[in-house]
Amino acid sequence: MLRIAERTPASPRTRGEAKNSIKLMNTAFLIQLLVNGLVVGTLYGVVAMSFVLIYKATQVVNFAQGELLLIGAWVCWALLTKYGVPFWIGMPLTLVFMFVFGIAIQVVILRPMIGEPIISVIMVTIGLSTVLDAALKWIFGVNPQPFPRVFPSESVNLFGLQIQSVYVMSLAVSLAMMIGMAWFFRASKYGLAMRATAFNQQVAQSLGISVKNVFAMAWAISATVSAVAGVVVAVVNGVSSGLADYGIKVFPAAILGGLDSIGGAVLGGVIIGLLENIAQYVDSQYLHWGNLYEIAPFYVLIIILMIKPYGLFGTKDIERV
């Protein structure tokens, strides 16, 4: 006959130490998620700025933004793997290519649409998204590709937290781009011209501003900024067609902050990044639904837009009839 060994009851002190240990682990996990959310949120903010740049200049929402991320990632990947170019050279070459590519899109495809209804231009960007997606699958295939190793160590230790090296780079680059964007709109010639064009195109033309050049510059900068985000995500997750989904994923951040506010886009990106990771913590510790990480930002977006329809910092559009 088998005998079941009696379990010795744990002492109150042992149970208390176990509870304290679990609490500390949960707290450390939450802090790790919040730091990740802040870093990823700044990256979301950079992509959201790309939406805002084009919208401020042209009043058009670019639904091909995700494909611009993907193109930047594939171009950098090809330079590093096919041609053996070092990352510190390949990345600037990618940005130059995307700058020119953004101008080409505006000149060849969108410039003939000037003066057409906004909905027609938006439909063109949707069609452009489909065409670019099919072209990239034809050129690079449909199989995900790992990105070449960029940093000697995959993660760094900051105050006891393990953070991926690419996220540290992402945070530094994102902050630099945000500061550069603020300077661009406040002090540079093209930045002031873009602000004037966004305010009123006819007034801008009367002041001698080339609206066509402003539109081309907006697309060029947007494509370049998107490429930075695409490369960062590719370094972490590899390059695949799924990377284009970041365009739709980040769109709530642009809406949340306000489609015509650069600062709002940055704040919206940080909020979305933090919400995703807080939702992941709540789901893993308490709810166990499995998909709260994906849907929580959209629920919060709906609630906020019910209160502030133009986003946190969007300009109210008042029409008299």
Secondary structure, 3 states (H helix, E strand, C coil): CCCCCCCCCCCHHHHHHHHHHHHHHHHHHHHHHHHHHHHHHHHHHHHHHHHHHHHHHHCCCCCCHHHHHHHHHHHHHHHHHCCCCCHHHHHHHHHHHHHHHHHHHHHHHHHHHCCCCHHHHHHHHHHHHHHHHHHHHHHHCCCCECCCCCCCCCEEEECCEEEEHHHHHHHHHHHHHHHHHHHHHHHCHHHHHHHHHHHCHHHHHHCCCCHHHHHHHHHHHHHHHHHHHHHHHHHHHCECHHHHHHHHHHHHHHHHHCCCCHHHHHHHHHHHHHHHHHHHHHHHHHHCCCCHHHHHHHHHHHHHHHHCCCCCCCCCCCCCC
